[in-house]
Amino acid sequence: MNSSVIIAEARGKCKNLVAKIPRDILSISVLILASSASFGLGYLAGQEGSVTPLDSPPTALSTVSSTTGQFVASKNGTKYYLPSCAGVDRISEANKVWFVSSNAAETAGYAPAANCKGI
């Protein structure tokens, strides 16, 4: 059989099938299907922004005491500070991560705090 004959037969069968379904039911079915697909795709697109990354938060390269010249950051944050900066007061002791140098803090994924002078 020729492929054009097969296509013509399939088209004829589809027309016969669609002709048996009332037009209102067909229209409503297509509308429900399109709405469901749109909602599902929108829901999935919204989920992409709320996915939690699999990598763990930055960790300290070296834990040291809080003496002058050291740097501190929060386990939950992205910035590091000098111990004398005001931002350090807002970090709980349990979440403080100490670094021996600014390079160590940056290597661990932290950036210098813009409001902390001296960094």
N, C-alpha and C positions, 0 to 999 in steps of 0.2 A: 504494500500500500504506500501511496505517496504521502509525505508529511502534510501537505496542504489538505488532503482528504481527511486525515485524522484530526487536524485542527478544526476543519469545518464540521465534522461529526461532534466533536467536543463542544463547539460553540452552539450547535443545535440542541444538544442535550441540556446545556446550561440555560438556554432560552426557555426550553420547555419546563425546566424545574422552576425557574424564576416566575414564569407565567402562572404556575399553579399557586404561588404564594400571593396573598392579597397585598396590594401596593402599600397600604398603611402599615401592615406588620413588617414588611421589608424595610420601609423607611425608619420605623422605630428601632428595629434591630440594628441597622447600620449606625444610627445615632447613638444607641447605647454602647455598641462596640467601640466606636470612635471616642466617646466620652471616657470609657473605662481605660482605654489605651492612653489617652492624654493624661488622665489622673495618675496612672501608674508610672508613666515616664516622668511626670513632674515630681512625684514623690521620690523616685529614685534619684533624680537630679538634686533635690534638696538634701538627701542623705549624704551626698558626697562631701558637702562642706562640714558636716558634723562627725565625720569619721575620726576616731581617736588614732593618732599615729602609733605604730607598733614599737617604735624605738623608745627607750626609757629616757627620763629627763637627764640633763647633764649631771655628771658626778664630779666631785673634787679629785684633782690629781694628787693632792697632798693635803691632809688635815693637819693644821697647825694651831697654835694658840693665837689669840686675838691681840697681837702687839702691833705697834705703829709700823707702817710700811707693808702690812699684809692687806689682802683684799678679801671681801666677803660678798656672797651672793645668796639668793634664796633657791632652794631646791625646785620651787614652783615658778621661779621668775626667769628672766632672760638677761638681766643687767647685773653688773658687779659694782661694788662700792668700796671706798676706803672706810675703815671702821669709824672714822669721825664724821661721816656724812649722815644727814638727817634720815635718809631712806633706810638705814640699817636699823633704826628704832622700830620700824614697822615689820621687821622680819622676826618671827618667833625663834627662840633658841634651837628648837628641834629642827627647823628648816634651814638654819645657817650652814653654808658651805664655805670653807676657808681655802684660800689659795696663797701660795708663796710669792707669786708674781702676777702681773697683768697678763703676761703671755700664757701662763697656766690657765687663767680664767677664760681667756679667749679661745684657747685650744679646747676647753671643755664646752664651748658653745655659747659663752656669755659675751655680752657687749658692754662697753663702759657706760655708766649712767650719765646722762647729759646734765643732770642737776647736781653732780658731785664734782666740785672743783678739786683739781690736783691729780686727776686721772689722765 
